[in-house]
Amino acid sequence: MLEPALKNHHIELLAQNFRPDEINEMGRLLFKKYDSHTLSGTETHFTLSPRKCASVLVDQCIEFDKVDKLIELVASLDEQTIMGRQIKVDGLEDFLKNLTQTGMVYDFQRRRLTKVRKDFGKLLNWGALKDGKRYPITVMSIDVVENSRLVRAYGNRVMERLYLNLRKFLEKQIAQYDGRIWNFAGDGGIAAFAFRMHHDRAVLCALEIQRTVALFNLQSVLPAEEQFSLRVALDTGVIKFLSETGSIVSETINYASHLEKQFTSPGGVTISGTLQSELNPRIAAVFECAGEFEGQTAYCTTNRLDTF
């Protein structure tokens, strides 16, 4: 049984991506005898709207406990051909992501729904991104400032404890903005943000991380006088997703990493010009032009961050 909001989302997904005859054909794949006109009590010479056809099919699947099969069918049809037409199911990822809230996730390899066996907030694909498919994503590169010096000064054992605590700290902050840590190498890593408003959420998360590093320091294994700090940089672009996120090759990830390591000041947040142009103006206002870096303008936080 679908929750009302998810049911409506499912109906809209069908109505926006499939023609009435295609929805009727999907019904025939799920039921031996299926006809939208008959089930809706509509005479055959009247044309049914896509939304009406979608509503009839979803209701029928709910009544006969075939909602899971319908979801699996819709997901499997993405980038496939039905009735001679190439299908691209726009909005599928948003629907599948919302579906994880019910405890179910779509397995793209097995083409079936399965129960989430772990916290859905830790699914690196949000339970929705498909291997090999490209998506608009904002990435964040995070790194410990002067990590080599800290290792020499305090040793591997102390730093390993710090890295463990740092990852917990970052996971908590990033999860609040629906991000995922895609790669973590102890002293830093890559986080990703997808779906609606991913640009704003990623930048707000970066700002909050830098604002709360002082709180992390209060619980640090390092001496109180040690000035522990992070560098954070972000870029946005279309990225080809892979389940093995550490294997993803992307100019967007490369640019964010280079921007963080070569251009960002300790305690600062730097963003690409591409990302700056996508931000809500109020968020963009806390950044100022910092110059050119690898072919595009970069922006860094200003002193207005203290009042953000």
Contacts in CASP RR format, 6 or more apart in sequence:
PFRMAT RR
TARGET T0000
AUTHOR 0000-0000-0000
METHOD contacts of the structure
MODEL  1
MLEPALKNHHIELLAQNFRPDEINEMGRLLFKKYDSHTLSGTETHFTLSP
RKCASVLVDQCIEFDKVDKLIELVASLDEQTIMGRQIKVDGLEDFLKNLT
QTGMVYDFQRRRLTKVRKDFGKLLNWGALKDGKRYPITVMSIDVVENSRL
VRAYGNRVMERLYLNLRKFLEKQIAQYDGRIWNFAGDGGIAAFAFRMHHD
RAVLCALEIQRTVALFNLQSVLPAEEQFSLRVALDTGVIKFLSETGSIVS
ETINYASHLEKQFTSPGGVTISGTLQSELNPRIAAVFECAGEFEGQTAYC
TTNRLDTF
1 62 0 8 1.000
1 67 0 8 1.000
2 10 0 8 1.000
2 58 0 8 1.000
2 62 0 8 1.000
2 67 0 8 1.000
3 102 0 8 1.000
6 95 0 8 1.000
6 98 0 8 1.000
6 99 0 8 1.000
6 102 0 8 1.000
7 58 0 8 1.000
7 62 0 8 1.000
9 94 0 8 1.000
9 95 0 8 1.000
9 98 0 8 1.000
10 54 0 8 1.000
10 58 0 8 1.000
10 67 0 8 1.000
10 70 0 8 1.000
10 71 0 8 1.000
10 95 0 8 1.000
11 51 0 8 1.000
11 54 0 8 1.000
11 55 0 8 1.000
11 58 0 8 1.000
12 51 0 8 1.000
12 54 0 8 1.000
13 74 0 8 1.000
13 89 0 8 1.000
13 91 0 8 1.000
13 92 0 8 1.000
13 95 0 8 1.000
14 23 0 8 1.000
14 50 0 8 1.000
14 53 0 8 1.000
14 54 0 8 1.000
14 57 0 8 1.000
14 58 0 8 1.000
14 74 0 8 1.000
15 49 0 8 1.000
15 50 0 8 1.000
15 51 0 8 1.000
15 53 0 8 1.000
15 54 0 8 1.000
16 50 0 8 1.000
16 90 0 8 1.000
16 91 0 8 1.000
17 87 0 8 1.000
17 88 0 8 1.000
17 89 0 8 1.000
17 90 0 8 1.000
17 91 0 8 1.000
18 26 0 8 1.000
18 50 0 8 1.000
18 54 0 8 1.000
18 82 0 8 1.000
18 87 0 8 1.000
19 50 0 8 1.000
19 85 0 8 1.000
20 36 0 8 1.000
20 47 0 8 1.000
20 48 0 8 1.000
20 49 0 8 1.000
20 50 0 8 1.000
20 52 0 8 1.000
20 53 0 8 1.000
21 83 0 8 1.000
22 82 0 8 1.000
22 83 0 8 1.000
22 85 0 8 1.000
23 36 0 8 1.000
23 50 0 8 1.000
23 53 0 8 1.000
23 54 0 8 1.000
23 57 0 8 1.000
24 34 0 8 1.000
24 35 0 8 1.000
24 36 0 8 1.000
24 53 0 8 1.000
25 82 0 8 1.000
25 83 0 8 1.000
26 57 0 8 1.000
26 70 0 8 1.000
26 73 0 8 1.000
26 74 0 8 1.000
26 77 0 8 1.000
26 82 0 8 1.000
27 34 0 8 1.000
27 57 0 8 1.000
27 60 0 8 1.000
28 34 0 8 1.000
29 73 0 8 1.000
30 61 0 8 1.000
30 66 0 8 1.000
30 69 0 8 1.000
30 70 0 8 1.000
30 73 0 8 1.000
31 60 0 8 1.000
31 64 0 8 1.000
31 66 0 8 1.000
34 60 0 8 1.000
36 42 0 8 1.000
36 48 0 8 1.000
36 52 0 8 1.000
36 53 0 8 1.000
36 56 0 8 1.000
36 57 0 8 1.000
37 43 0 8 1.000
37 44 0 8 1.000
37 46 0 8 1.000
37 48 0 8 1.000
39 56 0 8 1.000
39 60 0 8 1.000
40 48 0 8 1.000
40 52 0 8 1.000
40 56 0 8 1.000
42 48 0 8 1.000
48 56 0 8 1.000
57 70 0 8 1.000
58 67 0 8 1.000
58 70 0 8 1.000
60 66 0 8 1.000
61 67 0 8 1.000
61 69 0 8 1.000
61 70 0 8 1.000
68 104 0 8 1.000
68 113 0 8 1.000
71 99 0 8 1.000
71 106 0 8 1.000
71 113 0 8 1.000
72 106 0 8 1.000
72 111 0 8 1.000
72 112 0 8 1.000
72 113 0 8 1.000
74 89 0 8 1.000
74 92 0 8 1.000
75 89 0 8 1.000
75 92 0 8 1.000
75 96 0 8 1.000
75 106 0 8 1.000
75 108 0 8 1.000
75 111 0 8 1.000
76 111 0 8 1.000
77 87 0 8 1.000
77 89 0 8 1.000
78 87 0 8 1.000
78 88 0 8 1.000
78 89 0 8 1.000
78 92 0 8 1.000
78 130 0 8 1.000
79 86 0 8 1.000
79 87 0 8 1.000
79 88 0 8 1.000
79 133 0 8 1.000
80 86 0 8 1.000
80 87 0 8 1.000
81 87 0 8 1.000
92 128 0 8 1.000
93 126 0 8 1.000
93 128 0 8 1.000
93 129 0 8 1.000
93 135 0 8 1.000
93 194 0 8 1.000
93 195 0 8 1.000
94 128 0 8 1.000
94 195 0 8 1.000
94 196 0 8 1.000
95 128 0 8 1.000
96 105 0 8 1.000
96 106 0 8 1.000
96 127 0 8 1.000
96 128 0 8 1.000
97 126 0 8 1.000
97 127 0 8 1.000
97 128 0 8 1.000
97 195 0 8 1.000
99 105 0 8 1.000
99 106 0 8 1.000
99 113 0 8 1.000
100 116 0 8 1.000
100 120 0 8 1.000
100 121 0 8 1.000
100 123 0 8 1.000
100 126 0 8 1.000
100 127 0 8 1.000
100 128 0 8 1.000
101 120 0 8 1.000
103 115 0 8 1.000
103 116 0 8 1.000
103 120 0 8 1.000
104 113 0 8 1.000
104 114 0 8 1.000
104 115 0 8 1.000
104 116 0 8 1.000
105 113 0 8 1.000
105 114 0 8 1.000
105 115 0 8 1.000
105 116 0 8 1.000
105 120 0 8 1.000
105 123 0 8 1.000
105 127 0 8 1.000
106 112 0 8 1.000
106 113 0 8 1.000
106 114 0 8 1.000
106 127 0 8 1.000
106 128 0 8 1.000
107 113 0 8 1.000
107 114 0 8 1.000
108 130 0 8 1.000
108 131 0 8 1.000
109 131 0 8 1.000
116 123 0 8 1.000
120 127 0 8 1.000
121 175 0 8 1.000
121 180 0 8 1.000
122 180 0 8 1.000
123 180 0 8 1.000
124 180 0 8 1.000
124 182 0 8 1.000
124 243 0 8 1.000
124 245 0 8 1.000
125 241 0 8 1.000
125 243 0 8 1.000
126 178 0 8 1.000
126 180 0 8 1.000
126 194 0 8 1.000
126 195 0 8 1.000
129 135 0 8 1.000
129 194 0 8 1.000
129 241 0 8 1.000
130 241 0 8 1.000
131 241 0 8 1.000
131 242 0 8 1.000
131 243 0 8 1.000
132 240 0 8 1.000
132 241 0 8 1.000
132 242 0 8 1.000
133 240 0 8 1.000
133 241 0 8 1.000
134 238 0 8 1.000
134 239 0 8 1.000
134 240 0 8 1.000
134 241 0 8 1.000
135 194 0 8 1.000
135 238 0 8 1.000
135 239 0 8 1.000
135 241 0 8 1.000
136 194 0 8 1.000
136 198 0 8 1.000
136 236 0 8 1.000
136 237 0 8 1.000
136 238 0 8 1.000
136 239 0 8 1.000
137 192 0 8 1.000
137 193 0 8 1.000
137 194 0 8 1.000
137 198 0 8 1.000
137 236 0 8 1.000
137 237 0 8 1.000
137 238 0 8 1.000
137 239 0 8 1.000
137 241 0 8 1.000
137 252 0 8 1.000
138 192 0 8 1.000
138 193 0 8 1.000
138 194 0 8 1.000
138 198 0 8 1.000
138 199 0 8 1.000
138 201 0 8 1.000
138 202 0 8 1.000
138 203 0 8 1.000
138 234 0 8 1.000
138 235 0 8 1.000
138 236 0 8 1.000
138 237 0 8 1.000
138 275 0 8 1.000
139 182 0 8 1.000
139 190 0 8 1.000
139 191 0 8 1.000
139 192 0 8 1.000
139 193 0 8 1.000
139 202 0 8 1.000
139 234 0 8 1.000
139 235 0 8 1.000
139 236 0 8 1.000
139 239 0 8 1.000
139 250 0 8 1.000
139 252 0 8 1.000
139 253 0 8 1.000
139 256 0 8 1.000
140 174 0 8 1.000
140 190 0 8 1.000
140 191 0 8 1.000
140 192 0 8 1.000
140 193 0 8 1.000
140 202 0 8 1.000
140 205 0 8 1.000
140 206 0 8 1.000
140 232 0 8 1.000
140 233 0 8 1.000
140 234 0 8 1.000
140 256 0 8 1.000
141 189 0 8 1.000
141 190 0 8 1.000
141 232 0 8 1.000
141 233 0 8 1.000
141 234 0 8 1.000
141 253 0 8 1.000
141 256 0 8 1.000
141 257 0 8 1.000
141 259 0 8 1.000
141 260 0 8 1.000
141 261 0 8 1.000
142 170 0 8 1.000
142 188 0 8 1.000
142 189 0 8 1.000
142 190 0 8 1.000
142 191 0 8 1.000
142 209 0 8 1.000
142 230 0 8 1.000
142 231 0 8 1.000
142 232 0 8 1.000
142 260 0 8 1.000
143 187 0 8 1.000
143 188 0 8 1.000
143 189 0 8 1.000
143 230 0 8 1.000
143 231 0 8 1.000
143 260 0 8 1.000
143 261 0 8 1.000
144 150 0 8 1.000
144 166 0 8 1.000
144 187 0 8 1.000
144 188 0 8 1.000
144 228 0 8 1.000
144 229 0 8 1.000
144 230 0 8 1.000
145 228 0 8 1.000
145 229 0 8 1.000
145 230 0 8 1.000
145 231 0 8 1.000
145 266 0 8 1.000
145 267 0 8 1.000
146 266 0 8 1.000
147 159 0 8 1.000
147 187 0 8 1.000
150 159 0 8 1.000
150 162 0 8 1.000
150 222 0 8 1.000
150 226 0 8 1.000
150 228 0 8 1.000
151 159 0 8 1.000
154 222 0 8 1.000
158 221 0 8 1.000
158 222 0 8 1.000
159 187 0 8 1.000
161 221 0 8 1.000
162 220 0 8 1.000
162 221 0 8 1.000
162 222 0 8 1.000
162 228 0 8 1.000
163 186 0 8 1.000
163 187 0 8 1.000
165 216 0 8 1.000
165 219 0 8 1.000
165 220 0 8 1.000
165 221 0 8 1.000
166 186 0 8 1.000
166 187 0 8 1.000
166 188 0 8 1.000
166 216 0 8 1.000
167 181 0 8 1.000
167 184 0 8 1.000
167 186 0 8 1.000
169 216 0 8 1.000
170 181 0 8 1.000
170 184 0 8 1.000
170 191 0 8 1.000
170 209 0 8 1.000
171 181 0 8 1.000
173 205 0 8 1.000
173 208 0 8 1.000
173 209 0 8 1.000
173 212 0 8 1.000
174 180 0 8 1.000
174 181 0 8 1.000
174 191 0 8 1.000
174 205 0 8 1.000
174 209 0 8 1.000
176 205 0 8 1.000
176 208 0 8 1.000
177 193 0 8 1.000
177 201 0 8 1.000
177 202 0 8 1.000
177 204 0 8 1.000
177 205 0 8 1.000
177 208 0 8 1.000
178 193 0 8 1.000
178 195 0 8 1.000
178 201 0 8 1.000
179 191 0 8 1.000
179 192 0 8 1.000
179 193 0 8 1.000
179 194 0 8 1.000
179 201 0 8 1.000
179 202 0 8 1.000
179 205 0 8 1.000
180 191 0 8 1.000
180 192 0 8 1.000
180 193 0 8 1.000
180 245 0 8 1.000
181 189 0 8 1.000
181 190 0 8 1.000
181 191 0 8 1.000
182 189 0 8 1.000
182 190 0 8 1.000
182 191 0 8 1.000
182 192 0 8 1.000
182 245 0 8 1.000
182 246 0 8 1.000
182 248 0 8 1.000
183 189 0 8 1.000
183 190 0 8 1.000
183 245 0 8 1.000
183 246 0 8 1.000
184 190 0 8 1.000
190 245 0 8 1.000
190 246 0 8 1.000
190 253 0 8 1.000
190 256 0 8 1.000
190 257 0 8 1.000
191 202 0 8 1.000
191 205 0 8 1.000
192 239 0 8 1.000
192 245 0 8 1.000
193 199 0 8 1.000
193 201 0 8 1.000
193 202 0 8 1.000
193 205 0 8 1.000
198 236 0 8 1.000
199 236 0 8 1.000
199 275 0 8 1.000
199 278 0 8 1.000
199 279 0 8 1.000
200 279 0 8 1.000
200 280 0 8 1.000
200 283 0 8 1.000
202 234 0 8 1.000
202 236 0 8 1.000
202 275 0 8 1.000
203 234 0 8 1.000
203 269 0 8 1.000
203 271 0 8 1.000
203 275 0 8 1.000
203 279 0 8 1.000
203 283 0 8 1.000
204 283 0 8 1.000
206 232 0 8 1.000
206 234 0 8 1.000
206 269 0 8 1.000
207 269 0 8 1.000
207 286 0 8 1.000
207 301 0 8 1.000
207 305 0 8 1.000
207 308 0 8 1.000
209 230 0 8 1.000
209 232 0 8 1.000
210 230 0 8 1.000
210 232 0 8 1.000
210 267 0 8 1.000
210 268 0 8 1.000
210 269 0 8 1.000
210 301 0 8 1.000
210 305 0 8 1.000
211 305 0 8 1.000
213 228 0 8 1.000
213 229 0 8 1.000
213 230 0 8 1.000
213 267 0 8 1.000
216 228 0 8 1.000
217 228 0 8 1.000
220 226 0 8 1.000
220 228 0 8 1.000
222 228 0 8 1.000
229 266 0 8 1.000
229 267 0 8 1.000
230 266 0 8 1.000
230 267 0 8 1.000
230 268 0 8 1.000
231 260 0 8 1.000
231 261 0 8 1.000
231 264 0 8 1.000
231 265 0 8 1.000
231 266 0 8 1.000
231 267 0 8 1.000
231 268 0 8 1.000
231 270 0 8 1.000
232 260 0 8 1.000
232 264 0 8 1.000
232 267 0 8 1.000
232 268 0 8 1.000
232 269 0 8 1.000
232 270 0 8 1.000
233 256 0 8 1.000
233 257 0 8 1.000
233 259 0 8 1.000
233 260 0 8 1.000
233 263 0 8 1.000
233 264 0 8 1.000
233 269 0 8 1.000
233 270 0 8 1.000
233 271 0 8 1.000
234 256 0 8 1.000
234 259 0 8 1.000
234 269 0 8 1.000
234 270 0 8 1.000
234 271 0 8 1.000
234 272 0 8 1.000
234 275 0 8 1.000
235 252 0 8 1.000
235 253 0 8 1.000
235 255 0 8 1.000
235 256 0 8 1.000
235 259 0 8 1.000
235 271 0 8 1.000
235 272 0 8 1.000
235 274 0 8 1.000
235 275 0 8 1.000
236 252 0 8 1.000
236 272 0 8 1.000
236 274 0 8 1.000
236 275 0 8 1.000
236 278 0 8 1.000
237 252 0 8 1.000
237 274 0 8 1.000
238 252 0 8 1.000
239 248 0 8 1.000
239 250 0 8 1.000
239 252 0 8 1.000
239 253 0 8 1.000
240 248 0 8 1.000
240 249 0 8 1.000
240 250 0 8 1.000
241 248 0 8 1.000
242 248 0 8 1.000
255 272 0 8 1.000
255 294 0 8 1.000
256 272 0 8 1.000
258 293 0 8 1.000
258 294 0 8 1.000
259 270 0 8 1.000
259 272 0 8 1.000
259 293 0 8 1.000
259 294 0 8 1.000
259 298 0 8 1.000
260 270 0 8 1.000
262 293 0 8 1.000
263 270 0 8 1.000
263 290 0 8 1.000
263 293 0 8 1.000
263 298 0 8 1.000
264 270 0 8 1.000
264 300 0 8 1.000
265 300 0 8 1.000
268 300 0 8 1.000
268 301 0 8 1.000
269 287 0 8 1.000
269 300 0 8 1.000
269 301 0 8 1.000
269 305 0 8 1.000
270 290 0 8 1.000
270 298 0 8 1.000
270 299 0 8 1.000
270 300 0 8 1.000
270 301 0 8 1.000
271 279 0 8 1.000
271 287 0 8 1.000
271 298 0 8 1.000
271 299 0 8 1.000
271 300 0 8 1.000
272 296 0 8 1.000
272 297 0 8 1.000
272 298 0 8 1.000
272 299 0 8 1.000
273 296 0 8 1.000
273 297 0 8 1.000
273 298 0 8 1.000
273 299 0 8 1.000
274 296 0 8 1.000
276 284 0 8 1.000
276 287 0 8 1.000
276 297 0 8 1.000
276 299 0 8 1.000
284 299 0 8 1.000
285 304 0 8 1.000
286 301 0 8 1.000
286 302 0 8 1.000
286 304 0 8 1.000
286 305 0 8 1.000
286 308 0 8 1.000
287 299 0 8 1.000
287 300 0 8 1.000
287 301 0 8 1.000
287 302 0 8 1.000
288 299 0 8 1.000
288 300 0 8 1.000
288 302 0 8 1.000
289 297 0 8 1.000
289 298 0 8 1.000
289 299 0 8 1.000
290 298 0 8 1.000
290 299 0 8 1.000
290 300 0 8 1.000
291 297 0 8 1.000
291 298 0 8 1.000
292 298 0 8 1.000
END
